[in-house]
């Protein structure tokens, strides 16, 4: 039931919570058939690392552009749903000396997010947009990988930027020793640009076949 409820919320996100003139990309069958897989993960899915692509080696995208790049190729920005997958991706970030990456993680901040089970959203409103799975409350430190530190010296998520005159920190990134805090999750404003990781998404692959 929770997943179905998040489907409705994510549809709302796709329609109403995007910057003006931007939209959520549909998969492109031609790009899907030519997509590059850099490694197969512990879950058996193929993964793409933007910094390993010669065409994108130094490219950095904001959260939506990163997600759309993945979606056009029948992939999605990575959802770190298990500790095994999380550690596997983090190992590659460290090995390749990458400072940070985008994930599909998002805080519910649009119409419908005032449901009691999602409040307060900083604690209960985080979910993986790619899989429509809700994250454990951010206060349950053993059930997630939020950093113990950030720009204000506070545990993540801390929604720091609005406190300093900036944008809401509604997207989830993995940062590599950015605050000398290890390789952990941080809430970050979605307009920042970063490298990203894509993972194969069977639902988008089926959609691309049906609409082609």
C-alpha positions as CSV (number, residue, x, y, z in Angstrom):
1,X,0.0,0.0,0.0
2,X,2.8,2.4,0.8
3,X,4.4,1.8,-2.6
4,X,1.1,2.5,-4.3
5,X,0.7,5.7,-2.4
6,X,4.2,6.8,-3.4
7,X,3.3,6.1,-7.1
8,X,0.6,8.8,-6.9
9,X,3.0,11.2,-5.2
10,X,5.7,10.5,-7.8
11,X,3.3,11.2,-10.6
12,X,2.6,14.5,-8.9
13,X,6.3,15.2,-8.8
14,X,6.6,14.4,-12.5
15,X,3.9,16.9,-13.3
16,X,4.1,19.6,-10.8
17,X,7.4,19.9,-9.0
18,X,9.8,20.4,-11.8
19,X,11.5,23.6,-12.8
20,X,9.5,25.6,-15.4
21,X,10.0,24.2,-18.9
22,X,11.5,20.9,-17.7
23,X,10.0,17.4,-17.6
24,X,10.8,13.9,-16.7
25,X,12.3,12.1,-19.7
26,X,10.8,9.0,-21.3
27,X,13.0,6.1,-22.3
28,X,14.4,6.1,-25.9
29,X,14.5,2.6,-27.3
30,X,17.5,3.4,-29.6
31,X,19.5,4.7,-26.6
32,X,18.4,1.8,-24.5
33,X,19.7,-0.7,-27.0
34,X,23.1,1.1,-27.1
35,X,23.5,1.9,-23.4
36,X,26.8,1.3,-21.8
37,X,27.1,-1.0,-18.8
38,X,30.3,-0.5,-16.8
39,X,29.8,-3.2,-14.2
40,X,27.3,-5.7,-13.0
41,X,26.4,-5.1,-9.4
42,X,25.7,-7.6,-6.6
43,X,22.0,-7.5,-7.4
44,X,22.7,-8.7,-11.0
45,X,21.7,-5.3,-12.5
46,X,24.0,-3.3,-14.8
47,X,25.5,-0.1,-13.6
48,X,26.7,3.0,-15.4
49,X,29.2,5.5,-13.9
50,X,29.1,8.8,-15.6
51,X,32.8,9.6,-14.9
52,X,33.9,6.4,-16.7
53,X,32.1,7.5,-19.9
54,X,34.6,9.2,-22.2
55,X,31.9,11.6,-23.4
56,X,30.9,12.5,-19.8
57,X,34.2,12.1,-18.0
58,X,34.2,15.6,-16.6
59,X,30.5,16.4,-17.0
60,X,28.3,17.1,-14.0
61,X,24.5,17.4,-14.1
62,X,21.9,18.7,-11.7
63,X,19.6,16.1,-10.0
64,X,16.9,16.1,-12.7
65,X,19.3,16.1,-15.7
66,X,21.2,13.2,-14.2
67,X,18.0,11.3,-13.7
68,X,16.8,12.1,-17.2
69,X,20.1,11.0,-18.7
70,X,19.7,7.6,-17.0
71,X,16.0,7.3,-18.0
72,X,16.6,7.9,-21.7
73,X,18.7,4.7,-21.6
74,X,16.2,2.6,-19.7
75,X,18.1,3.2,-16.5
76,X,17.5,5.3,-13.3
77,X,19.8,7.1,-11.0
78,X,20.9,4.6,-8.4
79,X,18.7,3.7,-5.4
80,X,20.8,2.4,-2.5
81,X,18.2,0.1,-1.1
82,X,20.4,-2.4,0.6
83,X,23.6,-2.2,2.7
84,X,25.3,-4.5,0.1
85,X,24.4,-2.2,-2.8
86,X,25.3,0.9,-0.8
87,X,28.7,-0.4,0.1
88,X,29.4,-1.6,-3.4
89,X,28.7,1.8,-4.9
90,X,30.7,3.6,-2.2
91,X,33.7,1.3,-2.9
92,X,33.7,2.5,-6.5
93,X,33.4,6.1,-5.5
94,X,36.4,5.8,-3.3
95,X,38.4,3.7,-5.9
96,X,37.8,6.2,-8.6
97,X,38.4,9.2,-6.3
98,X,35.0,10.8,-7.1
99,X,34.0,13.6,-4.7
100,X,30.2,13.1,-4.8
101,X,27.4,11.6,-6.8
102,X,23.6,12.0,-7.2
103,X,21.2,9.2,-6.3
104,X,17.5,8.9,-7.0
105,X,16.8,9.9,-3.4
106,X,14.3,12.7,-2.9
107,X,12.5,14.4,-0.1
108,X,8.7,14.6,-0.5
109,X,8.1,18.3,-0.9
110,X,5.1,18.6,-3.2
111,X,1.4,18.3,-3.2
112,X,0.3,15.3,-1.1
113,X,3.3,15.4,1.2
114,X,1.3,16.6,4.1
115,X,0.2,13.1,4.9
116,X,0.8,12.2,8.6
117,X,3.0,9.3,7.8
118,X,5.4,11.6,5.9
119,X,5.7,14.3,8.6
120,X,8.0,15.7,9.4
121,X,9.4,15.3,5.9
122,X,13.0,15.8,7.0
123,X,12.6,12.6,9.0
124,X,9.9,10.6,7.3
125,X,9.6,12.1,3.8
126,X,12.6,10.6,2.0
127,X,12.1,8.0,-0.8
128,X,13.8,6.5,-3.8
129,X,12.1,8.0,-6.8
130,X,13.4,5.3,-9.1
131,X,11.8,2.4,-7.2
132,X,9.1,4.3,-5.2
133,X,10.4,2.9,-2.0
134,X,10.3,5.0,1.2
135,X,13.5,5.3,3.2
136,X,13.5,4.5,6.9
137,X,13.1,7.5,9.1
138,X,16.3,9.5,9.1
139,X,16.5,9.3,12.9
140,X,16.9,5.5,12.7
141,X,20.7,5.8,12.1
142,X,21.2,2.0,11.9
143,X,18.7,1.8,9.0
144,X,20.4,4.3,6.7
145,X,23.7,5.9,5.8
146,X,23.2,9.5,6.6
147,X,26.4,11.3,7.6
148,X,26.9,12.3,11.2
149,X,28.3,15.6,10.0
150,X,27.7,18.4,7.5
151,X,28.3,22.0,6.7
152,X,26.8,23.1,10.0
153,X,28.4,20.3,12.0
154,X,25.1,18.6,12.4
155,X,23.9,15.1,11.5
156,X,22.3,14.7,8.0
157,X,19.8,15.5,6.8
158,X,20.0,19.1,8.1
159,X,18.5,21.2,5.3
160,X,21.4,23.6,5.7
161,X,21.2,25.8,2.7
162,X,17.8,27.6,3.5
163,X,19.3,28.5,6.8
164,X,22.1,30.3,4.9
165,X,19.8,32.0,2.3
166,X,19.9,29.2,-0.3
167,X,17.5,26.6,-1.7
168,X,15.8,23.7,0.0
169,X,18.0,20.5,0.3
170,X,15.5,18.1,-1.2
171,X,17.8,15.6,-3.0
172,X,20.1,12.9,-1.8
173,X,23.7,12.7,-2.7
174,X,26.6,10.6,-1.6
175,X,29.6,12.7,-0.6
176,X,33.2,11.3,-0.4
177,X,35.0,12.9,2.7
178,X,33.6,16.3,1.8
179,X,33.4,17.2,5.4
180,X,36.0,14.7,6.6
181,X,33.1,12.5,7.6
182,X,33.6,9.4,5.5
183,X,31.5,8.4,2.5
184,X,27.9,9.0,3.4
185,X,24.5,10.3,2.4
186,X,23.8,14.1,2.5
187,X,20.8,16.2,1.7
188,X,21.7,18.6,-1.0
189,X,19.8,21.3,-3.0
190,X,18.8,19.7,-6.3
191,X,20.2,22.4,-8.6
192,X,23.8,21.5,-7.7
193,X,25.7,19.6,-10.4
194,X,27.4,16.3,-9.8
195,X,28.5,13.0,-11.5
196,X,26.0,10.2,-11.2
197,X,25.4,6.5,-11.2
198,X,22.6,4.8,-13.2
199,X,21.3,1.3,-12.7
200,X,19.2,-0.8,-15.1
201,X,15.4,-0.4,-14.7
202,X,13.3,-3.2,-16.1
203,X,10.1,-1.1,-16.0
204,X,11.6,1.5,-18.2
205,X,12.9,-1.1,-20.6
206,X,9.4,-2.5,-20.9
207,X,8.0,0.9,-21.4
208,X,10.5,1.7,-24.2
209,X,9.5,-1.5,-26.0
210,X,5.8,-0.7,-25.8
211,X,6.0,2.9,-27.0
212,X,8.5,2.3,-29.8
